[in-house]
């Protein structure tokens, strides 16, 4: 069975979502088997989770583009491993002007090569970034990230003194549990 997944990062990208659904149905995915979500790749992905639970042996997960599926190389590797462990395959419709199907030997080879190249590019970018940060530090230009939660330490303390529960303080000020406790120490 073909199972489609379409995703846009925000809800205002309706045309992009509809375009993906059109491509998936043109490939042969039944509309009832297309899961759609409008969520950032780095946030919660309930439809992706559902798709991964739904996959069975000999199914194919079909996406229009690689970036609609995975947020990074590591995430892609994890997803491919899960897909293969279920005896299913992955089809990516737009790889340049080619399709990639991991149920074929060529598709597996191409995906592994792409992942390797992407990982290499990522590592090279991080290496250049580290060199740039080191150079900026040596020149006294790099100060690091300005901690944002600590700026709210007075607000956190005032709310705590007023008897507001920790969860409410964290939600109100949009800070993490760790930041909450750091603010109390300041």
C-alpha positions in Angstrom: 0.0 0.0 0.0 1.2 3.5 -0.7 1.0 5.9 2.2 1.6 9.6 1.6 2.8 12.3 3.9 2.6 16.0 3.1 3.9 18.8 5.4 4.2 22.5 5.5 5.9 24.5 8.3 3.1 26.9 8.8 -0.7 27.0 8.4 -0.5 29.9 5.9 1.2 27.6 3.3 -2.1 26.0 2.2 -1.2 26.1 -1.5 2.1 24.2 -0.8 0.2 21.6 1.1 -2.4 21.2 -1.6 0.3 20.9 -4.2 2.0 18.1 -2.3 -1.4 16.3 -2.0 -1.9 16.6 -5.8 1.6 15.2 -6.5 1.0 12.3 -4.1 -2.4 11.4 -5.7 -0.9 11.7 -9.2 1.7 9.1 -8.1 -1.1 6.8 -7.0 -1.6 7.4 -3.3 -5.2 7.2 -2.4 -6.5 10.4 -0.8 -7.6 8.3 2.3 -4.0 7.3 2.7 -2.5 10.8 2.7 -1.5 12.2 6.0 -1.1 16.0 6.2 0.4 18.2 8.8 1.2 21.8 9.2 4.0 21.8 11.7 7.6 22.8 11.9 10.1 20.0 11.2 11.7 20.6 14.6 8.5 20.5 16.6 6.0 17.7 17.4 5.0 15.7 14.3 1.9 13.7 15.3 1.0 12.8 11.7 4.5 11.5 11.0 4.3 9.5 14.2 1.0 8.1 13.1 2.4 7.2 9.7 5.4 5.4 11.2 3.0 3.3 13.4 0.7 2.6 10.3 3.5 1.3 8.0 3.4 -2.4 7.4 5.5 -4.9 5.4 5.7 -4.0 1.7 4.1 -0.5 2.2 5.8 2.5 0.7 5.9 5.9 2.4 5.7 8.5 -0.3 6.8 12.1 0.1 7.2 14.8 -2.5 10.6 16.1 -1.2 13.1 15.0 1.4 12.7 18.2 3.5 9.0 17.4 3.9 10.0 14.3 5.8 13.1 14.8 7.9 14.6 17.8 9.7 18.2 16.7 9.3 20.5 13.9 8.3 20.3 12.2 11.7 16.5 12.3 11.7 16.4 10.9 8.2 18.7 8.0 9.1 16.4 7.2 12.1 13.3 7.3 9.9 14.8 5.2 7.2 15.9 2.6 9.8 12.4 2.5 11.2 10.9 2.2 7.7 13.2 -0.6 6.8 12.7 -2.5 10.1 9.0 -2.7 9.2 9.8 -4.2 5.8 8.5 -1.0 4.1 10.2 1.4 1.7 10.5 5.1 1.1 9.7 7.0 -2.1 10.8 10.6 -2.7 9.1 12.0 -5.7 11.3 15.1 -6.4 15.0 14.4 -6.3 16.1 16.8 -9.0 14.1 15.4 -11.9 14.3 11.8 -10.6 12.4 9.7 -8.1 14.1 7.8 -5.4 12.6 4.5 -4.2 14.5 2.7 -1.4 12.9 -0.6 -2.3 15.3 -0.9 -5.2 19.1 -1.4 -4.9 19.8 1.8 -6.8 17.4 3.8 -4.6 19.1 2.6 -1.5 22.5 3.4 -2.9 21.5 6.9 -3.9 19.9 7.6 -0.6 23.0 6.5 1.3 25.2 8.6 -0.9 22.9 11.6 -0.4 22.9 11.1 3.3 26.7 10.8 3.3 27.1 14.0 1.3 24.6 15.9 3.4 26.4 14.8 6.6 29.8 15.8 5.1 28.4 19.3 4.2 26.9 19.7 7.7 30.2 18.8 9.3 32.2 21.1 7.1 29.7 24.0 7.9 30.1 23.3 11.6 33.9 23.3 11.3 33.8 26.7 9.4 31.5 28.0 12.1 33.8 26.9 14.9 36.8 28.6 13.1 34.8 31.8 12.6 33.7 31.9 16.3 37.3 31.3 17.5 38.6 34.1 15.2 35.8 36.4 16.5 36.7 35.5 20.1 40.4 36.3 19.5 39.4 39.7 18.0 37.1 40.4 21.0 34.0 40.5 18.7 32.2 37.4 20.0 30.3 37.7 23.2 28.2 34.5 22.9 24.4 34.2 23.1 22.7 36.7 25.4 20.8 34.6 28.0 17.1 35.7 27.6 15.5 33.9 30.6 17.9 35.4 33.1 16.6 38.9 32.1 13.3 37.8 33.6 14.7 36.7 37.0 13.0 39.6 38.8 9.6 38.6 37.3 10.1 35.0 38.2 11.0 35.8 41.8 8.0 38.2 42.1 5.6 35.6 40.8 7.0 33.0 43.1 6.7 35.3 46.1 3.1 36.0 45.0 2.4 32.2 45.3 2.1 31.5 41.6 2.8 27.8 40.8 6.0 26.9 38.9 4.1 25.6 35.8 2.1 28.8 35.5 5.2 31.0 35.9 7.0 28.9 33.2 4.1 29.2 30.8 3.5 32.9 31.5 7.1 33.8 30.9 7.8 31.2 28.2 10.8 29.7 30.0 12.0 26.2 30.6 12.1 24.4 33.9 15.9 24.8 34.0 15.6 28.5 33.3 13.0 28.8 36.1 15.4 27.4 38.6 18.4 29.4 37.3 16.3 32.6 37.7 15.6 31.7 41.3 19.4 31.4 42.0 20.2 34.9 40.6 
